[in-house]
Amino acid sequence: MEQLPEFLLADSSEHLEAIFVIHTTFPRFVINLQNDEIEWWESFTAEDKEIATQEVAHWIEQATQFYDQQISSYE
């Protein structure tokens, strides 16, 4: 199987207004860009958790840029 892209777009029939981006590499997470809520798919050590906390803004920015690039390709 080919390696997954770093980011994937997802939608949900349960949350029609939500815009989900999935980050497939460490740290794996799903972010709802509508409200910036993150669902982590990792178990963090104390050190990992500290690093993740410092990097959250960076990952939100990356996910948002990915979404913007994908949407602009459809326009």
PQR file with spaces between the fields and no chain letter, atoms N, CA, C, O and H, PARSE charges and radii, in Angstrom:
ATOM       1  N    MET     1       0.836   -1.175    0.000 -0.4000 1.5000
ATOM       2  CA   MET     1       0.000    0.000    0.000 -0.0000 2.0000
ATOM       3  C    MET     1       0.883    1.240    0.000  0.5500 1.7000
ATOM       4  O    MET     1       1.909    1.291    0.679 -0.5500 1.4000
ATOM       5  N    GLU     2       0.468    2.235   -0.772 -0.4000 1.5000
ATOM       6  CA   GLU     2       1.198    3.491   -0.797 -0.0000 2.0000
ATOM       7  C    GLU     2       1.070    4.206    0.543  0.5500 1.7000
ATOM       8  O    GLU     2       0.106    4.010    1.283 -0.5500 1.4000
ATOM       9  H    GLU     2      -0.365    2.193   -1.324  0.4000 1.0000
ATOM      10  N    GLN     3       2.051    5.026    0.833 -0.4000 1.5000
ATOM      11  CA   GLN     3       2.000    5.801    2.065 -0.0000 2.0000
ATOM      12  C    GLN     3       0.916    6.866    1.943  0.5500 1.7000
ATOM      13  O    GLN     3       0.760    7.498    0.898 -0.5500 1.4000
ATOM      14  H    GLN     3       2.835    5.185    0.232  0.4000 1.0000
ATOM      15  N    LEU     4       0.180    7.051    3.017 -0.4000 1.5000
ATOM      16  CA   LEU     4      -0.873    8.065    3.024 -0.0000 2.0000
ATOM      17  C    LEU     4      -0.273    9.462    2.936  0.5500 1.7000
ATOM      18  O    LEU     4       0.850    9.683    3.391 -0.5500 1.4000
ATOM      19  H    LEU     4       0.307    6.538    3.866  0.4000 1.0000
ATOM      20  N    PRO     5      -1.008   10.405    2.357 -0.5600 1.5000
ATOM      21  CA   PRO     5      -0.562   11.800    2.396  0.2800 2.0000
ATOM      22  C    PRO     5      -0.541   12.283    3.846  0.5500 1.7000
ATOM      23  O    PRO     5      -1.198   11.704    4.711 -0.5500 1.4000
ATOM      24  N    GLU     6       0.205   13.329    4.096 -0.4000 1.5000
ATOM      25  CA   GLU     6       0.294   13.851    5.474 -0.0000 2.0000
ATOM      26  C    GLU     6      -1.055   14.364    5.964  0.5500 1.7000
ATOM      27  O    GLU     6      -1.381   14.208    7.141 -0.5500 1.4000
ATOM      28  H    GLU     6       0.739   13.799    3.394  0.4000 1.0000
ATOM      29  N    PHE     7      -1.845   14.975    5.079 -0.4000 1.5000
ATOM      30  CA   PHE     7      -3.160   15.489    5.440 -0.0000 2.0000
ATOM      31  C    PHE     7      -4.221   14.908    4.523  0.5500 1.7000
ATOM      32  O    PHE     7      -3.972   14.656    3.344 -0.5500 1.4000
ATOM      33  H    PHE     7      -1.580   15.101    4.123  0.4000 1.0000
ATOM      34  N    LEU     8      -5.420   14.694    5.085 -0.4000 1.5000
ATOM      35  CA   LEU     8      -6.585   14.254    4.332 -0.0000 2.0000
ATOM      36  C    LEU     8      -7.778   15.117    4.731  0.5500 1.7000
ATOM      37  O    LEU     8      -7.886   15.534    5.884 -0.5500 1.4000
ATOM      38  H    LEU     8      -5.623   14.898    6.043  0.4000 1.0000
ATOM      39  N    LEU     9      -8.674   15.387    3.780 -0.4000 1.5000
ATOM      40  CA   LEU     9      -9.932   16.073    4.076 -0.0000 2.0000
ATOM      41  C    LEU     9     -10.983   15.032    4.407  0.5500 1.7000
ATOM      42  O    LEU     9     -10.967   13.932    3.856 -0.5500 1.4000
ATOM      43  H    LEU     9      -8.586   15.049    2.843  0.4000 1.0000
ATOM      44  N    ALA    10     -11.900   15.375    5.307 -0.4000 1.5000
ATOM      45  CA   ALA    10     -12.980   14.462    5.660 -0.0000 2.0000
ATOM      46  C    ALA    10     -14.247   15.272    5.921  0.5500 1.7000
ATOM      47  O    ALA    10     -14.193   16.437    6.316 -0.5500 1.4000
ATOM      48  H    ALA    10     -11.913   16.269    5.755  0.4000 1.0000
ATOM      49  N    ASP    11     -15.380   14.627    5.691 -0.4000 1.5000
ATOM      50  CA   ASP    11     -16.633   15.272    6.037 -0.0000 2.0000
ATOM      51  C    ASP    11     -17.474   14.283    6.828  0.5500 1.7000
ATOM      52  O    ASP    11     -17.136   13.105    6.941 -0.5500 1.4000
ATOM      53  H    ASP    11     -15.424   13.681    5.370  0.4000 1.0000
ATOM      54  N    SER    12     -18.574   14.785    7.372 -0.4000 1.5000
ATOM      55  CA   SER    12     -19.406   13.955    8.206 -0.0000 2.0000
ATOM      56  C    SER    12     -20.864   14.333    8.012  0.5500 1.7000
ATOM      57  O    SER    12     -21.213   15.513    8.034 -0.5500 1.4000
ATOM      58  H    SER    12     -18.849   15.743    7.280  0.4000 1.0000
ATOM      59  N    SER    13     -21.698   13.353    7.827 -0.4000 1.5000
ATOM      60  CA   SER    13     -23.128   13.623    7.708 -0.0000 2.0000
ATOM      61  C    SER    13     -23.720   14.019    9.058  0.5500 1.7000
ATOM      62  O    SER    13     -24.815   14.581    9.109 -0.5500 1.4000
ATOM      63  H    SER    13     -21.414   12.394    7.810  0.4000 1.0000
ATOM      64  N    GLU    14     -23.015   13.737   10.145 -0.4000 1.5000
ATOM      65  CA   GLU    14     -23.485   14.108   11.482 -0.0000 2.0000
ATOM      66  C    GLU    14     -23.168   15.554   11.823  0.5500 1.7000
ATOM      67  O    GLU    14     -23.877   16.173   12.616 -0.5500 1.4000
ATOM      68  H    GLU    14     -22.126   13.281   10.103  0.4000 1.0000
ATOM      69  N    HIS    15     -22.120   16.095   11.237 -0.4000 1.5000
ATOM      70  CA   HIS    15     -21.672   17.465   11.537 -0.0000 2.0000
ATOM      71  C    HIS    15     -21.545   18.218   10.214  0.5500 1.7000
ATOM      72  O    HIS    15     -20.444   18.383    9.688 -0.5500 1.4000
ATOM      73  H    HIS    15     -21.544   15.592   10.593  0.4000 1.0000
ATOM      74  N    LEU    16     -22.656   18.664    9.694 -0.4000 1.5000
ATOM      75  CA   LEU    16     -22.689   19.239    8.342 -0.0000 2.0000
ATOM      76  C    LEU    16     -21.858   20.502    8.184  0.5500 1.7000
ATOM      77  O    LEU    16     -21.346   20.759    7.095 -0.5500 1.4000
ATOM      78  H    LEU    16     -23.550   18.531   10.121  0.4000 1.0000
ATOM      79  N    GLU    17     -21.711   21.287    9.224 -0.4000 1.5000
ATOM      80  CA   GLU    17     -20.963   22.534    9.133 -0.0000 2.0000
ATOM      81  C    GLU    17     -19.466   22.347    9.392  0.5500 1.7000
ATOM      82  O    GLU    17     -18.678   23.264    9.162 -0.5500 1.4000
ATOM      83  H    GLU    17     -22.127   21.077   10.109  0.4000 1.0000
ATOM      84  N    ALA    18     -19.078   21.178    9.863 -0.4000 1.5000
ATOM      85  CA   ALA    18     -17.691   20.927   10.244 -0.0000 2.0000
ATOM      86  C    ALA    18     -16.802   20.747    9.017  0.5500 1.7000
ATOM      87  O    ALA    18     -17.243   20.255    7.979 -0.5500 1.4000
ATOM      88  H    ALA    18     -19.718   20.433   10.050  0.4000 1.0000
ATOM      89  N    ILE    19     -15.553   21.151    9.156 -0.4000 1.5000
ATOM      90  CA   ILE    19     -14.523   20.957    8.141 -0.0000 2.0000
ATOM      91  C    ILE    19     -13.398   20.188    8.837  0.5500 1.7000
ATOM      92  O    ILE    19     -12.662   20.751    9.647 -0.5500 1.4000
ATOM      93  H    ILE    19     -15.194   21.551    9.999  0.4000 1.0000
ATOM      94  N    PHE    20     -13.272   18.904    8.517 -0.4000 1.5000
ATOM      95  CA   PHE    20     -12.284   18.062    9.174 -0.0000 2.0000
ATOM      96  C    PHE    20     -11.047   17.877    8.303  0.5500 1.7000
ATOM      97  O    PHE    20     -11.144   17.629    7.102 -0.5500 1.4000
ATOM      98  H    PHE    20     -13.870   18.446    7.859  0.4000 1.0000
ATOM      99  N    VAL    21      -9.882   18.003    8.934 -0.4000 1.5000
ATOM     100  CA   VAL    21      -8.614   17.669    8.309 -0.0000 2.0000
ATOM     101  C    VAL    21      -7.948   16.639    9.216  0.5500 1.7000
ATOM     102  O    VAL    21      -7.866   16.822   10.431 -0.5500 1.4000
ATOM     103  H    VAL    21      -9.803   18.205    9.911  0.4000 1.0000
ATOM     104  N    ILE    22      -7.476   15.559    8.610 -0.4000 1.5000
ATOM     105  CA   ILE    22      -6.816   14.489    9.351 -0.0000 2.0000
ATOM     106  C    ILE    22      -5.319   14.571    9.093  0.5500 1.7000
ATOM     107  O    ILE    22      -4.882   14.617    7.943 -0.5500 1.4000
ATOM     108  H    ILE    22      -7.543   15.410    7.623  0.4000 1.0000
ATOM     109  N    HIS    23      -4.541   14.590   10.157 -0.4000 1.5000
ATOM     110  CA   HIS    23      -3.084   14.558   10.071 -0.0000 2.0000
ATOM     111  C    HIS    23      -2.663   13.112   10.290  0.5500 1.7000
ATOM     112  O    HIS    23      -2.904   12.557   11.362 -0.5500 1.4000
ATOM     113  H    HIS    23      -4.896   14.553   11.092  0.4000 1.0000
ATOM     114  N    THR    24      -2.038   12.493    9.293 -0.4000 1.5000
ATOM     115  CA   THR    24      -1.790   11.051    9.317 -0.0000 2.0000
ATOM     116  C    THR    24      -0.427   10.636    9.871  0.5500 1.7000
ATOM     117  O    THR    24      -0.177    9.448   10.071 -0.5500 1.4000
ATOM     118  H    THR    24      -1.842   12.943    8.422  0.4000 1.0000
ATOM     119  N    THR    25       0.454   11.608   10.121 -0.4000 1.5000
ATOM     120  CA   THR    25       1.763   11.281   10.681 -0.0000 2.0000
ATOM     121  C    THR    25       1.824   11.774   12.126  0.5500 1.7000
ATOM     122  O    THR    25       0.960   12.528   12.574 -0.5500 1.4000
ATOM     123  H    THR    25       0.250   12.574    9.959  0.4000 1.0000
ATOM     124  N    PHE    26       2.850   11.339   12.844 -0.4000 1.5000
ATOM     125  CA   PHE    26       2.950   11.718   14.251 -0.0000 2.0000
ATOM     126  C    PHE    26       3.079   13.220   14.409  0.5500 1.7000
ATOM     127  O    PHE    26       3.897   13.847   13.736 -0.5500 1.4000
ATOM     128  H    PHE    26       3.552   10.726   12.481  0.4000 1.0000
ATOM     129  N    PRO    27       2.302   13.787   15.268 -0.5600 1.5000
ATOM     130  CA   PRO    27       1.225   13.218   16.063  0.2800 2.0000
ATOM     131  C    PRO    27      -0.062   13.175   15.250  0.5500 1.7000
ATOM     132  O    PRO    27      -0.475   14.184   14.678 -0.5500 1.4000
ATOM     133  N    ARG    28      -0.682   12.032   15.201 -0.4000 1.5000
ATOM     134  CA   ARG    28      -1.904   11.881   14.411 -0.0000 2.0000
ATOM     135  C    ARG    28      -3.068   12.551   15.138  0.5500 1.7000
ATOM     136  O    ARG    28      -3.235   12.411   16.350 -0.5500 1.4000
ATOM     137  H    ARG    28      -0.347   11.212   15.665  0.4000 1.0000
ATOM     138  N    PHE    29      -3.864   13.279   14.363 -0.4000 1.5000
ATOM     139  CA   PHE    29      -5.021   13.959   14.947 -0.0000 2.0000
ATOM     140  C    PHE    29      -6.026   14.301   13.865  0.5500 1.7000
ATOM     141  O    PHE    29      -5.722   14.269   12.673 -0.5500 1.4000
ATOM     142  H    PHE    29      -3.729   13.393   13.379  0.4000 1.0000
ATOM     143  N    VAL    30      -7.231   14.629   14.310 -0.4000 1.5000
ATOM     144  CA   VAL    30      -8.269   15.174   13.452 -0.0000 2.0000
ATOM     145  C    VAL    30      -8.596   16.546   14.004  0.5500 1.7000
ATOM     146  O    VAL    30      -8.828   16.702   15.203 -0.5500 1.4000
ATOM     147  H    VAL    30      -7.478   14.655   15.279  0.4000 1.0000
ATOM     148  N    ILE    31      -8.615   17.544   13.124 -0.4000 1.5000
ATOM     149  CA   ILE    31      -8.961   18.892   13.555 -0.0000 2.0000
ATOM     150  C    ILE    31     -10.232   19.326   12.822  0.5500 1.7000
ATOM     151  O    ILE    31     -10.385   19.108   11.620 -0.5500 1.4000
ATOM     152  H    ILE    31      -8.427   17.417   12.150  0.4000 1.0000
ATOM     153  N    ASN    32     -11.121   19.936   13.569 -0.4000 1.5000
ATOM     154  CA   ASN    32     -12.310   20.540   12.988 -0.0000 2.0000
ATOM     155  C    ASN    32     -11.967   22.008   12.782  0.5500 1.7000
ATOM     156  O    ASN    32     -11.877   22.760   13.753 -0.5500 1.4000
ATOM     157  H    ASN    32     -10.997   20.113   14.545  0.4000 1.0000
ATOM     158  N    LEU    33     -11.775   22.426   11.547 -0.4000 1.5000
ATOM     159  CA   LEU    33     -11.358   23.802   11.274 -0.0000 2.0000
ATOM     160  C    LEU    33     -12.453   24.814   11.555  0.5500 1.7000
ATOM     161  O    LEU    33     -12.184   26.014   11.613 -0.5500 1.4000
ATOM     162  H    LEU    33     -11.848   21.816   10.758  0.4000 1.0000
ATOM     163  N    GLN    34     -13.680   24.353   11.732 -0.4000 1.5000
ATOM     164  CA   GLN    34     -14.768   25.262   12.065 -0.0000 2.0000
ATOM     165  C    GLN    34     -14.546   25.870   13.448  0.5500 1.7000
ATOM     166  O    GLN    34     -14.854   27.040   13.672 -0.5500 1.4000
ATOM     167  H    GLN    34     -13.899   23.379   11.685  0.4000 1.0000
ATOM     168  N    ASN    35     -14.007   25.068   14.379 -0.4000 1.5000
ATOM     169  CA   ASN    35     -13.830   25.558   15.751 -0.0000 2.0000
ATOM     170  C    ASN    35     -12.451   25.241   16.346  0.5500 1.7000
ATOM     171  O    ASN    35     -12.224   25.468   17.534 -0.5500 1.4000
ATOM     172  H    ASN    35     -13.757   24.117   14.197  0.4000 1.0000
ATOM     173  N    ASP    36     -11.542   24.724   15.534 -0.4000 1.5000
ATOM     174  CA   ASP    36     -10.170   24.374   15.934 -0.0000 2.0000
ATOM     175  C    ASP    36     -10.094   23.304   17.032  0.5500 1.7000
ATOM     176  O    ASP    36      -9.083   23.212   17.728 -0.5500 1.4000
ATOM     177  H    ASP    36     -11.727   24.539   14.569  0.4000 1.0000
ATOM     178  N    GLU    37     -11.140   22.504   17.193 -0.4000 1.5000
ATOM     179  CA   GLU    37     -11.081   21.397   18.139 -0.0000 2.0000
ATOM     180  C    GLU    37     -10.233   20.283   17.550  0.5500 1.7000
ATOM     181  O    GLU    37     -10.370   19.929   16.379 -0.5500 1.4000
ATOM     182  H    GLU    37     -11.961   22.579   16.628  0.4000 1.0000
ATOM     183  N    ILE    38      -9.351   19.735   18.383 -0.4000 1.5000
ATOM     184  CA   ILE    38      -8.455   18.666   17.945 -0.0000 2.0000
ATOM     185  C    ILE    38      -8.769   17.398   18.718  0.5500 1.7000
ATOM     186  O    ILE    38      -8.906   17.412   19.941 -0.5500 1.4000
ATOM     187  H    ILE    38      -9.240   20.023   19.334  0.4000 1.0000
ATOM     188  N    GLU    39      -8.879   16.304   17.980 -0.4000 1.5000
ATOM     189  CA   GLU    39      -9.019   14.982   18.564 -0.0000 2.0000
ATOM     190  C    GLU    39      -7.701   14.257   18.299  0.5500 1.7000
ATOM     191  O    GLU    39      -7.379   13.943   17.153 -0.5500 1.4000
ATOM     192  H    GLU    39      -8.767   16.293   16.986  0.4000 1.0000
ATOM     193  N    TRP    40      -6.940   13.994   19.366 -0.4000 1.5000
ATOM     194  CA   TRP    40      -5.636   13.347   19.229 -0.0000 2.0000
ATOM     195  C    TRP    40      -5.815   11.851   19.076  0.5500 1.7000
ATOM     196  O    TRP    40      -6.644   11.254   19.762 -0.5500 1.4000
ATOM     197  H    TRP    40      -7.201   14.250   20.296  0.4000 1.0000
ATOM     198  N    TRP    41      -5.058   11.239   18.194 -0.4000 1.5000
ATOM     199  CA   TRP    41      -5.050    9.799   18.004 -0.0000 2.0000
ATOM     200  C    TRP    41      -3.732    9.207   18.497  0.5500 1.7000
ATOM     201  O    TRP    41      -3.269    8.185   17.991 -0.5500 1.4000
ATOM     202  H    TRP    41      -4.384   11.724   17.636  0.4000 1.0000
ATOM     203  N    GLU    42      -3.152    9.846   19.463 -0.4000 1.5000
ATOM     204  CA   GLU    42      -1.871    9.404   20.018 -0.0000 2.0000
ATOM     205  C    GLU    42      -1.963    9.315   21.534  0.5500 1.7000
ATOM     206  O    GLU    42      -2.776    9.991   22.164 -0.5500 1.4000
ATOM     207  H    GLU    42      -3.528   10.677   19.874  0.4000 1.0000
ATOM     208  N    SER    43      -1.126    8.481   22.098 -0.4000 1.5000
ATOM     209  CA   SER    43      -0.890    8.477   23.534 -0.0000 2.0000
ATOM     210  C    SER    43       0.457    9.149   23.725  0.5500 1.7000
ATOM     211  O    SER    43       1.466    8.693   23.186 -0.5500 1.4000
ATOM     212  H    SER    43      -0.466    7.932   21.586  0.4000 1.0000
ATOM     213  N    PHE    44       0.475   10.220   24.481 -0.4000 1.5000
ATOM     214  CA   PHE    44       1.690   11.011   24.631 -0.0000 2.0000
ATOM     215  C    PHE    44       2.427   10.680   25.920  0.5500 1.7000
ATOM     216  O    PHE    44       1.819   10.467   26.969 -0.5500 1.4000
ATOM     217  H    PHE    44      -0.345   10.590   24.918  0.4000 1.0000
ATOM     218  N    THR    45       3.755   10.641   25.816 -0.4000 1.5000
ATOM     219  CA   THR    45       4.568   10.645   27.026 -0.0000 2.0000
ATOM     220  C    THR    45       4.550   12.080   27.541  0.5500 1.7000
ATOM     221  O    THR    45       4.076   12.976   26.842 -0.5500 1.4000
ATOM     222  H    THR    45       4.250   10.814   24.964  0.4000 1.0000
ATOM     223  N    ALA    46       5.048   12.311   28.728 -0.4000 1.5000
ATOM     224  CA   ALA    46       5.066   13.668   29.275 -0.0000 2.0000
ATOM     225  C    ALA    46       5.867   14.600   28.367  0.5500 1.7000
ATOM     226  O    ALA    46       5.469   15.742   28.141 -0.5500 1.4000
ATOM     227  H    ALA    46       5.433   11.584   29.296  0.4000 1.0000
ATOM     228  N    GLU    47       6.997   14.113   27.846 -0.4000 1.5000
ATOM     229  CA   GLU    47       7.835   14.925   26.961 -0.0000 2.0000
ATOM     230  C    GLU    47       7.111   15.214   25.642  0.5500 1.7000
ATOM     231  O    GLU    47       7.120   16.345   25.156 -0.5500 1.4000
ATOM     232  H    GLU    47       7.321   13.185   28.029  0.4000 1.0000
ATOM     233  N    ASP    48       6.482   14.177   25.067 -0.4000 1.5000
ATOM     234  CA   ASP    48       5.732   14.360   23.822 -0.0000 2.0000
ATOM     235  C    ASP    48       4.600   15.362   24.000  0.5500 1.7000
ATOM     236  O    ASP    48       4.345   16.184   23.121 -0.5500 1.4000
ATOM     237  H    ASP    48       6.475   13.258   25.462  0.4000 1.0000
ATOM     238  N    LYS    49       3.923   15.287   25.145 -0.4000 1.5000
ATOM     239  CA   LYS    49       2.793   16.175   25.395 -0.0000 2.0000
ATOM     240  C    LYS    49       3.249   17.626   25.464  0.5500 1.7000
ATOM     241  O    LYS    49       2.562   18.519   24.970 -0.5500 1.4000
ATOM     242  H    LYS    49       4.131   14.619   25.859  0.4000 1.0000
ATOM     243  N    GLU    50       4.395   17.861   26.071 -0.4000 1.5000
ATOM     244  CA   GLU    50       4.943   19.214   26.157 -0.0000 2.0000
ATOM     245  C    GLU    50       5.272   19.744   24.757  0.5500 1.7000
ATOM     246  O    GLU    50       4.954   20.888   24.431 -0.5500 1.4000
ATOM     247  H    GLU    50       4.953   17.135   26.473  0.4000 1.0000
ATOM     248  N    ILE    51       5.902   18.916   23.943 -0.4000 1.5000
ATOM     249  CA   ILE    51       6.238   19.319   22.574 -0.0000 2.0000
ATOM     250  C    ILE    51       4.963   19.566   21.776  0.5500 1.7000
ATOM     251  O    ILE    51       4.873   20.554   21.047 -0.5500 1.4000
ATOM     252  H    ILE    51       6.160   17.987   24.207  0.4000 1.0000
ATOM     253  N    ALA    52       3.981   18.684   21.903 -0.4000 1.5000
ATOM     254  CA   ALA    52       2.719   18.833   21.168 -0.0000 2.0000
ATOM     255  C    ALA    52       2.024   20.131   21.554  0.5500 1.7000
ATOM     256  O    ALA    52       1.491   20.830   20.691 -0.5500 1.4000
ATOM     257  H    ALA    52       4.054   17.882   22.495  0.4000 1.0000
ATOM     258  N    THR    53       2.024   20.453   22.822 -0.4000 1.5000
ATOM     259  CA   THR    53       1.394   21.690   23.287 -0.0000 2.0000
ATOM     260  C    THR    53       2.055   22.900   22.651  0.5500 1.7000
ATOM     261  O    THR    53       1.372   23.857   22.287 -0.5500 1.4000
ATOM     262  H    THR    53       2.457   19.885   23.522  0.4000 1.0000
ATOM     263  N    GLN    54       3.361   22.871   22.513 -0.4000 1.5000
ATOM     264  CA   GLN    54       4.090   23.982   21.912 -0.0000 2.0000
ATOM     265  C    GLN    54       3.847   24.073   20.409  0.5500 1.7000
ATOM     266  O    GLN    54       3.937   25.160   19.838 -0.5500 1.4000
ATOM     267  H    GLN    54       3.916   22.093   22.808  0.4000 1.0000
ATOM     268  N    GLU    55       3.542   22.960   19.766 -0.4000 1.5000
ATOM     269  CA   GLU    55       3.414   22.901   18.314 -0.0000 2.0000
ATOM     270  C    GLU    55       1.975   22.992   17.799  0.5500 1.7000
ATOM     271  O    GLU    55       1.768   23.013   16.586 -0.5500 1.4000
ATOM     272  H    GLU    55       3.468   22.078   20.230  0.4000 1.0000
ATOM     273  N    VAL    56       0.982   23.046   18.679 -0.4000 1.5000
ATOM     274  CA   VAL    56      -0.420   23.026   18.252 -0.0000 2.0000
ATOM     275  C    VAL    56      -0.713   24.127   17.240  0.5500 1.7000
ATOM     276  O    VAL    56      -1.345   23.860   16.218 -0.5500 1.4000
ATOM     277  H    VAL    56       1.150   23.029   19.664  0.4000 1.0000
ATOM     278  N    ALA    57      -0.282   25.329   17.489 -0.4000 1.5000
ATOM     279  CA   ALA    57      -0.555   26.444   16.568 -0.0000 2.0000
ATOM     280  C    ALA    57       0.032   26.157   15.182  0.5500 1.7000
ATOM     281  O    ALA    57      -0.588   26.469   14.165 -0.5500 1.4000
ATOM     282  H    ALA    57       0.232   25.546   18.319  0.4000 1.0000
ATOM     283  N    HIS    58       1.212   25.571   15.149 -0.4000 1.5000
ATOM     284  CA   HIS    58       1.854   25.221   13.882 -0.0000 2.0000
ATOM     285  C    HIS    58       1.008   24.212   13.103  0.5500 1.7000
ATOM     286  O    HIS    58       0.810   24.368   11.899 -0.5500 1.4000
ATOM     287  H    HIS    58       1.715   25.318   15.975  0.4000 1.0000
ATOM     288  N    TRP    59       0.507   23.173   13.791 -0.4000 1.5000
ATOM     289  CA   TRP    59      -0.279   22.146   13.122 -0.0000 2.0000
ATOM     290  C    TRP    59      -1.626   22.690   12.659  0.5500 1.7000
ATOM     291  O    TRP    59      -2.115   22.305   11.597 -0.5500 1.4000
ATOM     292  H    TRP    59       0.668   23.046   14.770  0.4000 1.0000
ATOM     293  N    ILE    60      -2.226   23.576   13.437 -0.4000 1.5000
ATOM     294  CA   ILE    60      -3.479   24.207   13.005 -0.0000 2.0000
ATOM     295  C    ILE    60      -3.224   25.017   11.740  0.5500 1.7000
ATOM     296  O    ILE    60      -4.022   24.979   10.803 -0.5500 1.4000
ATOM     297  H    ILE    60      -1.829   23.889   14.299  0.4000 1.0000
ATOM     298  N    GLU    61      -2.126   25.740   11.714 -0.4000 1.5000
ATOM     299  CA   GLU    61      -1.776   26.535   10.531 -0.0000 2.0000
ATOM     300  C    GLU    61      -1.549   25.625    9.320  0.5500 1.7000
ATOM     301  O    GLU    61      -2.033   25.921    8.227 -0.5500 1.4000
ATOM     302  H    GLU    61      -1.478   25.770   12.475  0.4000 1.0000
ATOM     303  N    GLN    62      -0.825   24.533    9.501 -0.4000 1.5000
ATOM     304  CA   GLN    62      -0.567   23.601    8.398 -0.0000 2.0000
ATOM     305  C    GLN    62      -1.871   22.995    7.877  0.5500 1.7000
ATOM     306  O    GLN    62      -2.073   22.900    6.667 -0.5500 1.4000
ATOM     307  H    GLN    62      -0.431   24.293   10.388  0.4000 1.0000
ATOM     308  N    ALA    63      -2.747   22.588    8.785 -0.4000 1.5000
ATOM     309  CA   ALA    63      -4.021   21.993    8.385 -0.0000 2.0000
ATOM     310  C    ALA    63      -4.873   23.002    7.628  0.5500 1.7000
ATOM     311  O    ALA    63      -5.522   22.657    6.640 -0.5500 1.4000
ATOM     312  H    ALA    63      -2.582   22.665    9.768  0.4000 1.0000
ATOM     313  N    THR    64      -4.872   24.242    8.089 -0.4000 1.5000
ATOM     314  CA   THR    64      -5.638   25.295    7.429 -0.0000 2.0000
ATOM     315  C    THR    64      -5.082   25.579    6.040  0.5500 1.7000
ATOM     316  O    THR    64      -5.850   25.742    5.092 -0.5500 1.4000
ATOM     317  H    THR    64      -4.345   24.523    8.892  0.4000 1.0000
ATOM     318  N    GLN    65      -3.769   25.640    5.905 -0.4000 1.5000
ATOM     319  CA   GLN    65      -3.151   25.861    4.595 -0.0000 2.0000
ATOM     320  C    GLN    65      -3.476   24.715    3.648  0.5500 1.7000
ATOM     321  O    GLN    65      -3.777   24.945    2.477 -0.5500 1.4000
ATOM     322  H    GLN    65      -3.145   25.508    6.675  0.4000 1.0000
ATOM     323  N    PHE    66      -3.418   23.485    4.141 -0.4000 1.5000
ATOM     324  CA   PHE    66      -3.768   22.330    3.319 -0.0000 2.0000
ATOM     325  C    PHE    66      -5.202   22.458    2.825  0.5500 1.7000
ATOM     326  O    PHE    66      -5.467   22.273    1.637 -0.5500 1.4000
ATOM     327  H    PHE    66      -3.173   23.297    5.093  0.4000 1.0000
ATOM     328  N    TYR    67      -6.121   22.772    3.718 -0.4000 1.5000
ATOM     329  CA   TYR    67      -7.523   22.929    3.342 -0.0000 2.0000
ATOM     330  C    TYR    67      -7.682   24.022    2.281  0.5500 1.7000
ATOM     331  O    TYR    67      -8.357   23.818    1.272 -0.5500 1.4000
ATOM     332  H    TYR    67      -5.905   22.923    4.683  0.4000 1.0000
ATOM     333  N    ASP    68      -7.066   25.170    2.511 -0.4000 1.5000
ATOM     334  CA   ASP    68      -7.169   26.284    1.564 -0.0000 2.0000
ATOM     335  C    ASP    68      -6.644   25.895    0.184  0.5500 1.7000
ATOM     336  O    ASP    68      -7.247   26.248   -0.829 -0.5500 1.4000
ATOM     337  H    ASP    68      -6.517   25.335    3.331  0.4000 1.0000
ATOM     338  N    GLN    69      -5.528   25.171    0.136 -0.4000 1.5000
ATOM     339  CA   GLN    69      -4.961   24.725   -1.137 -0.0000 2.0000
ATOM     340  C    GLN    69      -5.906   23.761   -1.850  0.5500 1.7000
ATOM     341  O    GLN    69      -6.095   23.848   -3.063 -0.5500 1.4000
ATOM     342  H    GLN    69      -5.038   24.883    0.959  0.4000 1.0000
ATOM     343  N    GLN    70      -6.493   22.847   -1.091 -0.4000 1.5000
ATOM     344  CA   GLN    70      -7.403   21.882   -1.699 -0.0000 2.0000
ATOM     345  C    GLN    70      -8.651   22.556   -2.248  0.5500 1.7000
ATOM     346  O    GLN    70      -9.092   22.241   -3.353 -0.5500 1.4000
ATOM     347  H    GLN    70      -6.339   22.776   -0.106  0.4000 1.0000
ATOM     348  N    ILE    71      -9.216   23.466   -1.498 -0.4000 1.5000
ATOM     349  CA   ILE    71     -10.423   24.160   -1.922 -0.0000 2.0000
ATOM     350  C    ILE    71     -10.139   25.055   -3.126  0.5500 1.7000
ATOM     351  O    ILE    71     -10.963   25.139   -4.037 -0.5500 1.4000
ATOM     352  H    ILE    71      -8.858   23.722   -0.600  0.4000 1.0000
ATOM     353  N    SER    72      -8.995   25.718   -3.143 -0.4000 1.5000
ATOM     354  CA   SER    72      -8.673   26.582   -4.280 -0.0000 2.0000
ATOM     355  C    SER    72      -8.500   25.778   -5.568  0.5500 1.7000
ATOM     356  O    SER    72      -8.727   26.304   -6.658 -0.5500 1.4000
ATOM     357  H    SER    72      -8.326   25.649   -2.404  0.4000 1.0000
ATOM     358  N    SER    73      -8.106   24.523   -5.457 -0.4000 1.5000
ATOM     359  CA   SER    73      -7.960   23.683   -6.651 -0.0000 2.0000
ATOM     360  C    SER    73      -9.318   23.328   -7.267  0.5500 1.7000
ATOM     361  O    SER    73      -9.384   22.976   -8.445 -0.5500 1.4000
ATOM     362  H    SER    73      -7.921   24.096   -4.572  0.4000 1.0000
ATOM     363  N    TYR    74     -10.387   23.415   -6.495 -0.4000 1.5000
ATOM     364  CA   TYR    74     -11.726   23.134   -7.007 -0.0000 2.0000
ATOM     365  C    TYR    74     -12.387   24.354   -7.635  0.5500 1.7000
ATOM     366  O    TYR    74     -13.354   24.220   -8.385 -0.5500 1.4000
ATOM     367  H    TYR    74     -10.333   23.701   -5.538  0.4000 1.0000
ATOM     368  N    GLU    75     -11.874   25.535   -7.334 -0.4000 1.5000
ATOM     369  CA   GLU    75     -12.497   26.770   -7.830 -0.0000 2.0000
ATOM     370  C    GLU    75     -12.096   27.107   -9.237  0.5500 1.7000
ATOM     371  O    GLU    75     -12.543   28.116   -9.781 -0.5500 1.4000
ATOM     372  H    GLU    75     -11.089   25.644   -6.724  0.4000 1.0000
